[in-house]
Amino acid sequence: MNRTSIALFNNKGGVGKTTLTYHLAHMFRRLGLTVLAVDLDPQANLTSMCLDETELEELWENGSELTAQGAVPPAPPVAGRVRGGQTIADAVRPILEGTGDVASVSPAELQAGLWLLAGSLDLSRFEDKLSGEWFRTFAGDIAAIRTTTAFHRIVEQAAEEVGADIVLIDVGPNLGAINRAALIAADSVLMPLAADLFSLKGLSNLGPTLRDWRRDWQQLVLPRVPAGFSAPRAGMRPLGYVIMQPEMRLDRPVKAYERWLERIPRVYSAAVLGESGPEQGDERHRIATLRNYRSLMPLAHDARKPMFDLKAADGALGSTQKYVQTCYREFRGLAEKVLARMEELDGG
């Protein structure tokens, strides 16, 4: 397959977006794809899920508070998956400080076929710089275009370095400048949603904003990008949405949940696609509904592996192991549907 990038985005937090990104990345790898996961959320939650604390210290080159106080000895250098200074924040630091263009950083190999382009809390410093340069890109300002395309070029270089088939981009839950630069670098957008008022309101804001960003970039900026300069196309094709279930039986949603669930197709069509609302019961844009696996998350966190890879040795015993198998089936089905949806949009 041709390399493609998917941003997972909802401007309402707490819907399980990072957990979904993490598990999809692992499942795509299980399906035989080479995967690059990219953490463009300044909270760096995806990076924290993928790496242990010692690796994070090495990556971010900051000792823990206890180490700084002399309460514990410094950790020995980590040999293997990570090296200090290899985050996206390190890559954009020359632009931020006015000393040059993006620096080269290498993704960390989590396992064969699965790579992480790590995030950092320092990335939040790039927000103001990106915000100030956006409107200058409309006039063809080369420095502004270089800044705004930084994420695209960093991800492109990393994906080429590891031979990625698919890039998954995790972004924060807002409509700020960092997310704008991240999303214009994405070919497609997958939206995790909760069936509640906040997700519906988020969709109403998110959809028109994405269409505005796409239009502005394609019509006002791309014609002014110098020949030979690598700039994103700002495809941002909506793939569809994934319903993240709250804690309730999947086959018996409570009435309030069901009420919001029924409204999502119409709001998604109108706000995200700019189309008239579908007929009642038309859910062709819903890719999947994932049940709540909160009981598996602590085990997965301790084992540093996806929920669907938990074994008896990780504490997944008896009926919990059956739950793990259900989790595997659901995530495999989701990954296959996402790939099928991309093929469908490509006209395959």
C-alpha positions as CSV (number, residue, x, y, z in Angstrom):
1,M,0.0,0.0,0.0
2,N,1.1,3.6,-0.5
3,R,2.0,5.3,2.7
4,T,-0.9,7.1,4.4
5,S,-1.3,9.2,7.5
6,I,-4.3,9.3,9.9
7,A,-4.8,11.8,12.6
8,L,-7.0,10.8,15.5
9,F,-8.8,13.9,16.7
10,N,-11.7,15.1,18.8
11,N,-11.6,18.5,20.4
12,K,-13.3,17.1,23.4
13,G,-10.9,15.4,25.8
14,G,-11.4,12.2,27.8
15,V,-12.9,10.0,25.0
16,G,-10.0,7.6,24.9
17,K,-8.2,9.0,21.8
18,T,-4.7,8.2,22.9
19,T,-5.7,4.7,24.0
20,L,-7.3,4.2,20.6
21,T,-4.2,5.4,18.8
22,Y,-1.9,3.1,20.9
23,H,-4.0,0.0,20.3
24,L,-4.6,0.7,16.6
25,A,-0.8,1.1,16.1
26,H,-0.2,-2.3,17.7
27,M,-3.0,-3.9,15.7
28,F,-1.9,-2.5,12.4
29,R,1.5,-4.0,13.1
30,R,-0.1,-7.3,13.9
31,L,-1.8,-7.1,10.5
32,G,1.7,-6.9,8.8
33,L,2.0,-3.1,8.3
34,T,5.0,-1.1,9.3
35,V,3.6,1.6,11.6
36,L,4.9,5.0,12.8
37,A,3.0,6.4,15.7
38,V,3.5,10.2,16.1
39,D,2.9,12.1,19.4
40,L,1.9,15.7,18.5
41,D,0.0,16.2,21.8
42,P,2.0,18.5,24.1
43,Q,0.7,16.4,27.0
44,A,2.8,13.5,25.5
45,N,0.4,10.9,26.7
46,L,1.1,8.5,23.8
47,T,4.8,8.6,24.5
48,S,4.1,7.9,28.2
49,M,2.0,4.9,27.3
50,C,4.8,3.5,25.0
51,L,7.8,4.0,27.2
52,D,8.6,3.4,30.9
53,E,9.8,6.1,33.3
54,T,13.5,5.3,32.9
55,E,13.2,5.6,29.1
56,L,11.3,8.9,29.5
57,E,14.1,10.3,31.6
58,E,16.6,9.3,29.0
59,L,14.5,10.7,26.2
60,W,13.7,14.0,27.8
61,E,17.1,14.3,29.4
62,N,15.6,15.3,32.8
63,G,16.2,13.4,35.9
64,S,13.3,12.8,38.2
65,E,12.7,15.1,41.1
66,L,14.0,12.5,43.6
67,T,17.2,12.2,41.6
68,A,17.6,16.0,41.6
69,Q,17.2,16.0,45.4
70,G,19.8,13.3,45.8
71,A,17.2,10.9,47.3
72,V,17.9,8.2,44.6
73,P,20.9,7.7,42.4
74,P,20.6,8.7,38.7
75,A,19.3,6.0,36.4
76,P,22.0,4.4,34.1
77,P,21.7,5.3,30.5
78,V,19.2,3.3,28.6
79,A,20.6,1.1,25.9
80,G,18.3,0.4,23.1
81,R,15.0,2.0,22.3
82,V,15.5,5.7,23.0
83,R,18.1,8.4,22.9
84,G,18.0,11.8,24.6
85,G,16.9,14.7,22.5
86,Q,15.0,12.7,19.9
87,T,11.6,14.2,20.3
88,I,9.4,16.4,18.0
89,A,10.1,19.3,20.4
90,D,13.8,18.8,19.7
91,A,13.1,18.8,16.0
92,V,11.4,22.2,16.0
93,R,13.7,23.9,18.5
94,P,15.9,25.5,15.8
95,I,12.8,27.1,14.3
96,L,11.6,28.2,17.7
97,E,14.9,29.7,18.6
98,G,15.5,31.2,15.2
99,T,18.7,29.3,14.6
100,G,17.7,27.2,11.6
101,D,15.2,24.7,10.0
102,V,13.9,21.5,11.6
103,A,16.5,19.3,13.1
104,S,16.7,15.6,12.3
105,V,15.3,13.2,14.9
106,S,14.9,9.5,14.7
107,P,11.9,7.5,15.9
108,A,12.3,4.9,18.6
109,E,11.7,1.3,17.6
110,L,9.2,-0.1,20.1
111,Q,9.2,-3.5,18.4
112,A,9.8,-4.9,15.0
113,G,7.6,-2.9,12.6
114,L,6.4,-0.4,15.2
115,W,8.0,2.9,15.7
116,L,7.3,6.0,17.9
117,L,8.1,9.6,17.0
118,A,8.1,10.8,20.5
119,G,6.5,13.8,22.0
120,S,7.5,16.1,24.8
121,L,5.8,18.6,27.1
122,D,8.2,21.2,25.7
123,L,6.3,21.1,22.4
124,S,3.7,23.5,23.9
125,R,6.3,26.3,23.4
126,F,5.8,26.0,19.7
127,E,2.1,27.0,19.9
128,D,2.6,30.8,19.8
129,K,5.2,30.5,17.0
130,L,2.8,28.6,14.8
131,S,-0.1,30.9,15.7
132,G,1.8,34.0,14.6
133,E,3.0,32.5,11.3
134,W,-0.4,31.1,10.0
135,F,-1.7,34.3,8.3
136,R,1.8,35.1,6.9
137,T,1.6,31.8,4.9
138,F,-1.2,33.3,2.9
139,A,1.2,35.9,1.5
140,G,3.7,33.3,0.6
141,D,6.1,34.2,3.4
142,I,8.8,31.4,3.1
143,A,9.8,31.5,6.8
144,A,6.1,31.2,7.8
145,I,5.6,28.3,5.4
146,R,8.7,26.6,6.7
147,T,7.4,26.9,10.3
148,T,3.8,25.7,9.4
149,T,5.1,22.7,7.5
150,A,7.6,21.6,10.2
151,F,5.5,18.7,11.5
152,H,4.8,17.5,8.0
153,R,8.5,17.4,7.1
154,I,9.5,15.9,10.4
155,V,7.0,13.1,10.0
156,E,7.8,12.6,6.3
157,Q,11.5,12.2,7.1
158,A,10.8,9.7,9.9
159,A,8.3,7.7,7.9
160,E,10.8,7.4,5.1
161,E,13.6,6.4,7.5
162,V,11.6,3.4,8.9
163,G,9.7,2.6,5.7
164,A,6.3,3.2,7.3
165,D,3.2,2.0,5.6
166,I,0.9,3.9,7.9
167,V,1.4,6.9,10.2
168,L,-0.9,7.4,13.1
169,I,-0.9,11.0,14.6
170,D,-2.1,11.6,18.1
171,V,-3.1,15.2,18.8
172,G,-4.5,17.1,21.7
173,P,-8.2,17.9,22.3
174,N,-8.3,21.5,21.0
175,L,-8.4,23.7,17.9
176,G,-5.2,25.5,18.5
177,A,-2.2,26.2,16.2
178,I,-0.3,23.0,17.0
179,N,-3.3,20.9,16.0
180,R,-3.8,22.9,12.9
181,A,-0.3,22.2,11.8
182,A,-0.6,18.6,12.7
183,L,-3.9,18.1,10.9
184,I,-2.9,19.7,7.7
185,A,-0.1,17.1,7.6
186,A,-2.6,14.3,7.8
187,D,-4.2,12.5,4.8
188,S,-7.2,11.4,6.8
189,V,-8.9,12.1,10.1
190,L,-10.5,9.5,12.4
191,M,-12.7,10.8,15.1
192,P,-13.3,8.9,18.4
193,L,-16.5,10.1,20.0
194,A,-18.5,9.6,23.2
195,A,-22.3,9.5,22.9
196,D,-22.9,12.7,24.9
197,L,-23.6,16.4,24.5
198,F,-19.9,17.4,24.7
199,S,-18.9,15.2,21.8
200,L,-21.8,16.5,19.7
201,K,-20.9,20.1,20.5
202,G,-17.3,19.3,19.7
203,L,-18.3,17.9,16.3
204,S,-20.2,21.1,15.6
205,N,-17.1,23.2,16.2
206,L,-14.6,20.8,14.7
207,G,-16.1,20.0,11.3
208,P,-16.4,23.6,10.0
209,T,-12.9,24.4,11.3
210,L,-11.3,21.5,9.5
211,R,-13.0,22.5,6.3
212,D,-11.8,26.1,6.7
213,W,-8.2,25.0,7.4
214,R,-8.3,22.7,4.3
215,R,-9.7,25.4,2.1
216,D,-7.3,28.1,3.3
217,W,-4.2,25.9,2.9
218,Q,-5.2,24.5,-0.5
219,Q,-6.4,27.7,-2.1
220,L,-4.2,30.4,-0.4
221,V,-1.0,28.7,0.6
222,L,-0.2,25.8,-1.7
223,P,-0.1,28.0,-4.9
224,R,2.6,30.1,-3.1
225,V,4.8,27.2,-2.0
226,P,8.2,27.3,-3.8
227,A,8.8,24.5,-6.3
228,G,10.7,21.6,-4.8
229,F,9.6,22.4,-1.2
230,S,7.8,19.6,0.6
231,A,4.4,20.8,1.8
232,P,1.4,18.8,2.9
233,R,-1.7,18.6,0.7
234,A,-4.0,19.1,3.8
235,G,-6.2,16.2,2.7
236,M,-7.8,15.6,6.1
237,R,-10.3,13.3,4.6
238,P,-12.9,12.3,7.2
239,L,-12.7,8.5,7.5
240,G,-15.6,8.3,9.9
241,Y,-16.0,8.0,13.7
242,V,-15.6,5.4,16.4
243,I,-18.0,5.4,19.4
244,M,-16.1,4.8,22.6
245,Q,-18.6,3.2,25.0
246,P,-19.1,4.3,28.6
247,E,-19.3,1.8,31.4
248,M,-22.5,-0.1,30.6
249,R,-23.6,-3.2,28.8
250,L,-23.0,-2.8,25.1
251,D,-26.3,-4.4,24.2
252,R,-28.3,-2.2,26.7
253,P,-27.4,1.4,26.4
254,V,-29.2,3.7,28.8
255,K,-31.8,6.0,27.3
256,A,-29.7,9.1,27.6
257,Y,-26.8,7.4,25.8
258,E,-29.1,6.1,23.1
259,R,-30.6,9.6,22.6
260,W,-27.1,11.1,21.9
261,L,-26.1,8.1,19.8
262,E,-29.1,8.7,17.5
263,R,-28.1,12.3,16.9
264,I,-24.4,11.7,16.0
265,P,-24.9,10.6,12.3
266,R,-26.9,13.8,11.5
267,V,-24.4,16.1,13.3
268,Y,-21.4,14.3,11.7
269,S,-22.9,14.6,8.2
270,A,-23.7,18.3,8.6
271,A,-20.7,19.6,10.6
272,V,-17.9,17.4,9.3
273,L,-19.0,16.5,5.8
274,G,-21.0,19.6,5.0
275,E,-23.9,17.4,3.8
276,S,-27.6,17.3,4.6
277,G,-28.5,15.0,7.4
278,P,-28.9,11.3,6.6
279,E,-32.0,9.3,7.0
280,Q,-32.9,8.0,10.5
281,G,-30.7,5.0,11.3
282,D,-28.1,5.7,8.6
283,E,-24.8,5.0,10.3
284,R,-22.5,4.4,7.3
285,H,-19.9,6.8,8.8
286,R,-19.7,4.9,12.1
287,I,-16.7,2.6,11.7
288,A,-17.1,0.8,15.0
289,T,-18.4,0.9,18.6
290,L,-15.8,-0.2,21.1
291,R,-17.0,-1.3,24.5
292,N,-15.3,0.0,27.7
293,Y,-12.3,-2.0,28.7
294,R,-11.4,0.0,31.8
295,S,-10.9,-3.2,33.8
296,L,-8.1,-4.3,31.5
297,M,-6.3,-0.9,31.4
298,P,-4.4,-1.2,34.7
299,L,-3.1,-4.6,33.7
300,A,-2.1,-3.3,30.3
301,H,-0.3,-0.3,31.9
302,D,1.7,-2.5,34.3
303,A,2.6,-4.9,31.5
304,R,3.5,-2.2,29.0
305,K,1.5,-3.9,26.3
306,P,-1.9,-3.5,24.6
307,M,-4.9,-4.9,26.3
308,F,-5.5,-7.5,23.7
309,D,-1.9,-8.9,24.3
310,L,-2.4,-9.6,28.0
311,K,-1.5,-13.1,29.2
312,A,-2.2,-15.1,32.3
313,A,1.3,-14.0,33.6
314,D,0.1,-10.4,33.3
315,G,-2.8,-11.1,35.6
316,A,-5.4,-11.8,32.9
317,L,-6.9,-14.9,34.5
318,G,-10.1,-16.8,34.0
319,S,-13.0,-14.7,32.6
320,T,-10.6,-11.8,32.2
321,Q,-8.7,-13.8,29.5
322,K,-12.0,-14.2,27.6
323,Y,-12.4,-10.4,27.8
324,V,-8.9,-10.0,26.4
325,Q,-9.9,-12.2,23.4
326,T,-13.1,-10.1,22.9
327,C,-10.9,-7.0,22.9
328,Y,-8.6,-8.5,20.3
329,R,-11.5,-9.3,18.0
330,E,-12.9,-5.8,18.3
331,F,-9.7,-4.0,17.6
332,R,-8.8,-6.3,14.8
333,G,-12.2,-5.6,13.3
334,L,-11.7,-1.9,13.7
335,A,-8.3,-1.9,12.1
336,E,-9.6,-3.9,9.1
337,K,-12.5,-1.5,8.7
338,V,-10.3,1.5,8.8
339,L,-8.1,0.0,6.1
340,A,-11.2,-0.9,4.0
341,R,-12.5,2.7,4.4
342,M,-9.2,4.2,3.2
343,E,-9.2,1.9,0.2
344,E,-12.8,2.9,-0.5
345,L,-11.9,6.6,-0.3
346,D,-9.0,6.0,-2.6
347,G,-11.4,4.4,-5.1
348,G,-9.8,1.0,-4.7
